[in-house]
Amino acid sequence: MLVSRAEAKRIASRLECLEEVVLDFDGVAAIGQAFADELFRVFAAVHPNIRITPVNTAPAVDQMIRRAVAAGAAQSGPGAHS
């Protein structure tokens, strides 16, 4: 299980020079909220030019990613304040 923000930061540090990333979650049953938030909200906000595509996600992984993406959209959407 991928849980921590630190784990996500280690992965993210390798993605900064790329434009498109496919993350294969095959065999990963679950991820933590902090992990998903760091990659799919924080990293995505700092690097909007890098597209991250998760594949082979278990239902629990997909749900956590969707929550992080939705939180990011809510922060940057209409009416959001910087």
DSSP file (Angstrom, degrees, kcal/mol; ACC not computed):
  #  RESIDUE AA STRUCTURE BP1 BP2  ACC     N-H-->O    O-->H-N    N-H-->O    O-->H-N    TCO  KAPPA ALPHA  PHI   PSI    X-CA   Y-CA   Z-CA
    1    1 A M              0   0    0      0, 0.0     2,-0.7     0, 0.0    30,-0.2   0.000 360.0 360.0 360.0 132.2    0.0    0.0    0.0
    2    2 A L  B     +a   31   0A   0     28,-1.2    30,-3.1     1,-0.2    34,-0.2  -0.847 360.0 150.0 -93.4 117.9    1.3    3.4   -0.9
    3    3 A V        +     0   0    0     -2,-0.7    32,-1.2    28,-0.2    31,-0.3   0.811  31.5  76.5-119.0 -48.4    0.4    5.7    2.0
    4    4 A S     >  -     0   0    0     30,-0.2     4,-1.6     1,-0.1     5,-0.1  -0.309  64.5-132.0 -90.0 156.9    2.6    8.6    2.7
    5    5 A R  H  > S+     0   0    0      1,-0.2     4,-2.5     2,-0.2     5,-0.2   0.849 110.8  59.5 -62.5 -36.7    3.2   12.0    1.2
    6    6 A A  H  > S+     0   0    0      2,-0.2     4,-2.0     1,-0.2    -1,-0.2   0.893 102.9  51.0 -62.6 -40.3    6.9   11.3    1.4
    7    7 A E  H  > S+     0   0    0      1,-0.2     4,-1.8     2,-0.2    -1,-0.2   0.921 111.3  48.2 -62.1 -43.1    6.5    8.3   -0.9
    8    8 A A  H  X S+     0   0    0     -4,-1.6     4,-3.1     1,-0.2    -2,-0.2   0.893 109.0  53.3 -64.6 -39.6    4.5   10.4   -3.4
    9    9 A K  H  X S+     0   0    0     -4,-2.5     4,-2.2     2,-0.2    -1,-0.2   0.878 105.8  53.8 -64.2 -37.1    7.2   13.1   -3.3
   10   10 A R  H  X S+     0   0    0     -4,-2.0     4,-0.5     2,-0.2    -1,-0.2   0.915 113.7  42.4 -62.7 -42.0    9.9   10.5   -4.1
   11   11 A I  H >< S+     0   0    0     -4,-1.8     3,-1.4     1,-0.2     4,-0.4   0.936 112.8  53.2 -67.6 -46.2    7.9    9.4   -7.2
   12   12 A A  H >X S+     0   0    0     -4,-3.1     3,-1.6     1,-0.3     4,-0.8   0.839  98.2  64.2 -59.9 -35.2    7.0   13.0   -8.1
   13   13 A S  H 3< S+     0   0    0     -4,-2.2    -1,-0.3     1,-0.3    -2,-0.2   0.763 102.6  50.3 -62.7 -23.0   10.7   14.0   -8.1
   14   14 A R  T << S+     0   0    0     -3,-1.4    -1,-0.3    -4,-0.5     3,-0.2   0.546 106.4  56.2 -88.7  -8.4   11.3   11.6  -11.0
   15   15 A L  T X4 S+     0   0    0     -3,-1.6     3,-2.1    -4,-0.4    -2,-0.2   0.597  77.2  92.0 -98.2 -13.0    8.4   13.0  -13.0
   16   16 A E  T 3< S+     0   0    0     -4,-0.8    -1,-0.2     1,-0.3    -2,-0.1   0.722  86.3  49.8 -61.3 -24.8    9.4   16.7  -13.2
   17   17 A C  T 3  S+     0   0    0     -3,-0.2    -1,-0.3    -4,-0.1     2,-0.2   0.370  99.6  85.0 -95.1   5.7   11.3   16.3  -16.5
   18   18 A L    <   -     0   0    0     -3,-2.1     3,-0.1     1,-0.1    -3,-0.0  -0.626  58.3-157.7-105.4 163.4    8.5   14.5  -18.3
   19   19 A E  S    S+     0   0    0      1,-0.3    32,-2.7    -2,-0.2     2,-0.4   0.698  83.5  27.3-105.7 -31.8    5.4   15.7  -20.1
   20   20 A E  E     -b   51   0B   0     30,-0.2     2,-0.4     2,-0.0    -1,-0.3  -0.999  66.1-174.2-137.7 133.2    3.2   12.6  -19.9
   21   21 A V  E     -b   52   0B   0     30,-3.2    32,-3.2    -2,-0.4     2,-0.6  -0.989  11.9-160.8-131.0 132.8    3.3    9.9  -17.2
   22   22 A V  E     -b   53   0B   0     -2,-0.4     2,-0.6    30,-0.2    30,-0.1  -0.966  12.2-161.1-111.0 116.7    1.4    6.6  -17.0
   23   23 A L  E     -b   54   0B   0     30,-2.0    32,-2.8    -2,-0.6     2,-0.7  -0.880   6.5-152.0-100.4 117.4    1.3    5.3  -13.5
   24   24 A D  E     -b   55   0B   0     -2,-0.6    32,-0.2    30,-0.2    33,-0.0  -0.802  14.7-178.0 -93.5 114.5    0.5    1.5  -13.4
   25   25 A F    >   +     0   0    0     30,-2.8     3,-2.4    -2,-0.7    33,-0.3   0.082  26.9 148.7 -98.4  21.6   -1.2    0.6  -10.1
   26   26 A D  T 3  S+     0   0    0      1,-0.3     3,-0.1    29,-0.1    31,-0.1  -0.374  74.0  14.2 -57.5 127.8   -1.4   -3.1  -11.0
   27   27 A G  T 3  S+     0   0    0      1,-0.2     2,-0.7    29,-0.2    -1,-0.3   0.408  96.1 119.8  85.8  -2.3   -1.2   -5.1   -7.7
   28   28 A V    <   -     0   0    0     -3,-2.4    30,-0.6    28,-0.3    -1,-0.2  -0.865  39.2-176.3 -98.8 112.8   -1.8   -2.0   -5.6
   29   29 A A        -     0   0    0     -2,-0.7    32,-0.3     1,-0.2    31,-0.3   0.812  65.0  -2.3 -78.9 -31.2   -5.0   -2.6   -3.5
   30   30 A A        -     0   0    0     30,-0.1   -28,-1.2    31,-0.1     2,-0.3  -0.993  54.4-154.8-157.7 155.8   -5.1    0.8   -1.9
   31   31 A I  B     -a    2   0A   0     -2,-0.3   -28,-0.2   -30,-0.2     2,-0.1  -0.956  29.8-109.3-131.2 154.6   -3.4    4.1   -1.5
   32   32 A G     >  -     0   0    0    -30,-3.1     4,-2.4    -2,-0.3     5,-0.2  -0.409  23.8-116.7 -81.7 159.5   -3.5    6.6    1.3
   33   33 A Q  H  > S+     0   0    0      1,-0.2     4,-2.8     2,-0.2     5,-0.2   0.893 115.6  51.7 -60.8 -41.7   -5.2   10.0    1.1
   34   34 A A  H  > S+     0   0    0    -31,-0.3     4,-2.4     2,-0.2    -1,-0.2   0.898 109.8  49.8 -64.4 -40.3   -1.9   11.8    1.6
   35   35 A F  H  > S+     0   0    0    -32,-1.2     4,-2.0     2,-0.2     5,-0.3   0.952 114.3  43.8 -61.6 -50.9   -0.2    9.9   -1.2
   36   36 A A  H  X S+     0   0    0     -4,-2.4     4,-2.9     1,-0.2     5,-0.4   0.907 113.6  51.5 -62.1 -42.7   -3.1   10.6   -3.6
   37   37 A D  H  X>S+     0   0    0     -4,-2.8     5,-2.6    -5,-0.2     4,-1.6   0.913 109.1  50.1 -61.8 -44.0   -3.3   14.3   -2.5
   38   38 A E  I  <>S+     0   0    0     -4,-2.4     5,-2.8     3,-0.2    -1,-0.2   0.916 121.5  32.0 -63.4 -44.1    0.4   14.8   -3.1
   39   39 A L  I  <>S+     0   0    0     -4,-2.0     5,-0.6     3,-0.2    -2,-0.2   0.922 127.8  34.1 -80.3 -45.1    0.5   13.3   -6.6
   40   40 A F  I  <5S+     0   0    0     -4,-2.9    -3,-0.2    -5,-0.3    -2,-0.2   0.547 133.3  19.4 -97.9  -7.7   -2.9   14.2   -8.0
   41   41 A R  I  X5S+     0   0    0     -4,-1.6     4,-1.9    -5,-0.4    -3,-0.2   0.650 129.1  34.7-118.7 -59.7   -3.6   17.5   -6.4
   42   42 A V  I  ><S+     0   0    0     -5,-2.6     4,-2.1     2,-0.2     5,-0.2   0.971 124.6  39.9 -65.7 -56.3   -0.4   19.2   -5.1
   43   43 A F  I  ><S+     0   0    0     -5,-2.8     4,-2.4    -6,-0.3    -1,-0.2   0.914 115.9  52.6 -60.0 -43.5    2.0   18.0   -7.9
   44   44 A A  H  4<S+     0   0    0     -5,-0.6    -1,-0.2     1,-0.2    -2,-0.2   0.862 109.8  49.0 -62.2 -35.6   -0.6   18.5  -10.6
   45   45 A A  H  < S+     0   0    0     -4,-1.9    -1,-0.2     1,-0.2    -2,-0.2   0.882 115.0  43.3 -71.0 -38.1   -1.2   22.1   -9.4
   46   46 A V  H  < S+     0   0    0     -4,-2.1    -2,-0.2     1,-0.3    -1,-0.2   0.800 125.5  34.5 -76.4 -29.6    2.6   22.9   -9.4
   47   47 A H    ><  +     0   0    0     -4,-2.4     3,-1.9    -5,-0.2    -1,-0.3  -0.581  64.9 160.6-125.1  67.5    3.2   21.1  -12.7
   48   48 A P  T 3  S+     0   0    0      0, 0.0    -1,-0.1     0, 0.0    -3,-0.1   0.692  73.1  63.7 -65.5 -16.2    0.0   21.7  -14.8
   49   49 A N  T 3  S+     0   0    0     -3,-0.1     2,-0.6     2,-0.0    -5,-0.1   0.536  87.5  82.5 -84.0  -6.6    2.0   20.8  -18.0
   50   50 A I    <   -     0   0    0     -3,-1.9     2,-0.6    -6,-0.2   -30,-0.2  -0.881  70.0-151.9-102.5 123.3    2.6   17.3  -16.9
   51   51 A R  E     -b   20   0B   0    -32,-2.7   -30,-3.2    -2,-0.6     2,-0.5  -0.837   7.3-163.4 -98.0 123.1   -0.2   14.8  -17.5
   52   52 A I  E     -b   21   0B   0     -2,-0.6   -30,-0.2   -32,-0.2   -32,-0.0  -0.922   4.7-171.9-107.1 123.7   -0.5   11.9  -15.1
   53   53 A T  E     -b   22   0B   0    -32,-3.2   -30,-2.0    -2,-0.5     2,-0.3  -0.946   9.9-153.1-117.6 111.1   -2.6    9.0  -16.2
   54   54 A P  E     -b   23   0B   0      0, 0.0     2,-0.3     0, 0.0   -30,-0.2  -0.657  17.8-175.6 -81.8 138.0   -3.3    6.2  -13.7
   55   55 A V  E     +b   24   0B   0    -32,-2.8   -30,-2.8    -2,-0.3   -29,-0.1  -0.904  56.5  23.5-130.1 160.5   -4.0    2.7  -15.1
   56   56 A N  S    S+     0   0    0     -2,-0.3     2,-0.4     1,-0.2   -28,-0.3   0.893  79.0 172.8  54.4  46.2   -4.9   -0.6  -13.6
   57   57 A T        -     0   0    0     -3,-0.2    -1,-0.2   -31,-0.1   -31,-0.1  -0.712  30.4-132.4 -90.5 132.5   -6.4    1.0  -10.6
   58   58 A A     >  -     0   0    0    -30,-0.6     4,-2.9    -2,-0.4     3,-0.3  -0.385  36.4-101.3 -67.8 158.2   -8.3   -1.1   -8.0
   59   59 A P  H  > S+     0   0    0      0, 0.0     4,-2.3     0, 0.0     5,-0.2   0.874 124.1  50.0 -52.9 -40.8  -11.7    0.5   -7.0
   60   60 A A  H  > S+     0   0    0    -31,-0.3     4,-1.8     2,-0.2   -29,-0.2   0.880 112.3  47.5 -67.4 -37.1  -10.2    1.8   -3.8
   61   61 A V  H  > S+     0   0    0    -32,-0.3     4,-2.4    -3,-0.3     5,-0.2   0.931 112.0  49.8 -67.7 -46.0   -7.3    3.4   -5.6
   62   62 A D  H  X S+     0   0    0     -4,-2.9     4,-2.5     1,-0.2    -2,-0.2   0.906 110.0  51.2 -59.6 -42.8   -9.5    4.9   -8.2
   63   63 A Q  H  X S+     0   0    0     -4,-2.3     4,-2.0    -5,-0.3    -1,-0.2   0.911 110.4  48.2 -62.3 -43.1  -11.8    6.4   -5.5
   64   64 A M  H  X S+     0   0    0     -4,-1.8     4,-1.9     2,-0.2    -1,-0.2   0.895 112.1  49.3 -67.1 -39.3   -8.9    8.0   -3.7
   65   65 A I  H  X S+     0   0    0     -4,-2.4     4,-2.6     1,-0.2     5,-0.2   0.928 109.9  51.6 -64.0 -44.7   -7.4    9.5   -6.9
   66   66 A R  H  X S+     0   0    0     -4,-2.5     4,-2.5     1,-0.2    -2,-0.2   0.883 108.4  51.8 -60.3 -39.0  -10.9   10.9   -7.8
   67   67 A R  H  X S+     0   0    0     -4,-2.0     4,-2.1     2,-0.2    -1,-0.2   0.912 111.3  46.9 -64.2 -42.2  -11.2   12.5   -4.4
   68   68 A A  H  X S+     0   0    0     -4,-1.9     4,-2.0     2,-0.2    -2,-0.2   0.917 113.4  47.9 -66.4 -43.0   -7.8   14.2   -4.7
   69   69 A V  H  X S+     0   0    0     -4,-2.6     4,-2.4     1,-0.2    -2,-0.2   0.909 111.5  50.8 -63.9 -42.1   -8.5   15.4   -8.3
   70   70 A A  H  X S+     0   0    0     -4,-2.5     4,-2.3    -5,-0.2    -1,-0.2   0.886 108.3  52.2 -63.5 -38.8  -11.9   16.7   -7.2
   71   71 A A  H  X S+     0   0    0     -4,-2.1     4,-1.7     1,-0.2    -1,-0.2   0.897 110.4  48.6 -64.2 -39.7  -10.2   18.6   -4.3
   72   72 A G  H  X S+     0   0    0     -4,-2.0     4,-1.7     2,-0.2    -2,-0.2   0.897 111.1  49.4 -66.0 -40.4   -7.8   20.2   -6.7
   73   73 A A  H  X S+     0   0    0     -4,-2.4     4,-1.3     1,-0.2    -2,-0.2   0.880 109.1  52.7 -66.0 -37.7  -10.6   21.2   -9.1
   74   74 A A  H  < S+     0   0    0     -4,-2.3    -1,-0.2     1,-0.2    -2,-0.2   0.871 109.7  49.3 -65.6 -36.2  -12.5   22.7   -6.2
   75   75 A Q  H  < S+     0   0    0     -4,-1.7    -1,-0.2     1,-0.2    -2,-0.2   0.838 121.4  33.1 -71.6 -33.1   -9.5   24.8   -5.2
   76   76 A S  H  < S+     0   0    0     -4,-1.7    -2,-0.2    -5,-0.1    -1,-0.2   0.458 100.9  99.1-104.2  -1.5   -8.8   26.1   -8.7
   77   77 A G  S >< S-     0   0    0     -4,-1.3     3,-2.1     1,-0.2    -3,-0.1  -0.017  89.1 -49.7 -77.5-175.9  -12.4   26.3  -10.0
   78   78 A P  T 3  S+     0   0    0      0, 0.0    -1,-0.2     0, 0.0     3,-0.1  -0.268 128.3  18.8 -56.3 135.2  -14.7   29.3  -10.3
   79   79 A G  T 3  S+     0   0    0      1,-0.3     2,-0.1    -3,-0.1    -2,-0.1   0.383  90.1 139.4  85.2  -4.8  -14.9   31.2   -7.1
   80   80 A A    <   -     0   0    0     -3,-2.1     2,-0.4    -4,-0.1    -1,-0.3  -0.458  42.6-143.3 -73.2 145.5  -11.7   29.8   -5.7
   81   81 A H              0   0    0     -2,-0.1    -4,-0.1    -3,-0.1    -1,-0.0  -0.883 360.0 360.0-111.5 142.3   -9.4   32.2   -3.9
   82   82 A S              0   0    0     -2,-0.4    -1,-0.1    -6,-0.0    -2,-0.0   0.431 360.0 360.0 -85.6 360.0   -5.6   32.1   -4.1
